Amino acid sequence: MGSNCQRYAYSVLGLFGIWCPPLRSSDLWLDTNATSVVSVPRPLDLLLFNRIDEPFGAHVGLWMAQDEILHLCREIGTPVTWPVAEFDRRPRYVKLVGVKRVNRSG
């Protein structure tokens, strides 16, 4: 099975010792056990982008630093880091659905 944006983001989190259940974007957005909605991102938070304000089918990236979002980019075919403005330029990513933080307990 190939990679997708969620699997890629979860694999990167794993490199930092952070486990997130393998949820699809809509389930990730609804999850309240392993993740929390936050308004201000910090490094390794998950960002969901879509063409509409809905989590179903949203693209998932990782906030790495101020205005640097790491994601598996289908149109390029490799992981890349983009500023928010680069997402705003593309209709499929124009809406930021929201930001989720993986709860790091224990």
BELNORCOR-V847525 format. One record per residue. RES is the residue in three letters. PSI is psi in radians with two decimals (none if undefined). Layout:
res->RES psi->PSI
res->RES psi->PSI
This chain:
res->MET psi->2.34
res->GLY psi->3.00
res->SER psi->2.77
res->ASN psi->3.14
res->CYS psi->-0.67
res->GLN psi->-0.86
res->ARG psi->-0.73
res->TYR psi->-0.85
res->ALA psi->-0.76
res->TYR psi->-0.60
res->SER psi->-0.73
res->VAL psi->-0.78
res->LEU psi->-0.74
res->GLY psi->-0.58
res->LEU psi->-0.40
res->PHE psi->0.21
res->GLY psi->0.38
res->ILE psi->2.16
res->TRP psi->2.32
res->CYS psi->2.36
res->PRO psi->2.59
res->PRO psi->1.21
res->LEU psi->2.46
res->ARG psi->2.85
res->SER psi->-0.76
res->SER psi->-0.66
res->ASP psi->-0.64
res->LEU psi->-0.78
res->TRP psi->-0.66
res->LEU psi->-0.36
res->ASP psi->2.34
res->THR psi->0.00
res->ASN psi->-0.90
res->ALA psi->-0.30
res->THR psi->2.83
res->SER psi->2.54
res->VAL psi->2.36
res->VAL psi->2.72
res->SER psi->-0.46
res->VAL psi->2.01
res->PRO psi->2.64
res->ARG psi->2.93
res->PRO psi->2.37
res->LEU psi->0.22
res->ASP psi->2.64
res->LEU psi->2.29
res->LEU psi->2.38
res->LEU psi->2.16
res->PHE psi->2.54
res->ASN psi->3.05
res->ARG psi->-0.28
res->ILE psi->2.97
res->ASP psi->0.82
res->GLU psi->2.49
res->PRO psi->-0.35
res->PHE psi->2.15
res->GLY psi->0.21
res->ALA psi->2.66
res->HIS psi->2.41
res->VAL psi->2.29
res->GLY psi->3.01
res->LEU psi->2.25
res->TRP psi->2.10
res->MET psi->-0.67
res->ALA psi->3.09
res->GLN psi->2.02
res->ASP psi->0.55
res->GLU psi->1.90
res->ILE psi->2.09
res->LEU psi->2.31
res->HIS psi->2.80
res->LEU psi->1.93
res->CYS psi->1.96
res->ARG psi->-0.73
res->GLU psi->-0.45
res->ILE psi->-0.56
res->GLY psi->0.13
res->THR psi->2.90
res->PRO psi->2.47
res->VAL psi->2.85
res->THR psi->2.17
res->TRP psi->2.63
res->PRO psi->2.86
res->VAL psi->-0.66
res->ALA psi->-0.55
res->GLU psi->-0.62
res->PHE psi->-0.71
res->ASP psi->-0.47
res->ARG psi->-0.24
res->ARG psi->2.16
res->PRO psi->-0.61
res->ARG psi->-0.25
res->TYR psi->0.16
res->VAL psi->-0.43
res->LYS psi->2.18
res->LEU psi->1.88
res->VAL psi->-0.75
res->GLY psi->-3.09
res->VAL psi->2.33
res->LYS psi->2.45
res->ARG psi->2.28
res->VAL psi->2.23
res->ASN psi->2.17
res->ARG psi->1.46
res->SER psi->2.54
res->GLY psi->none
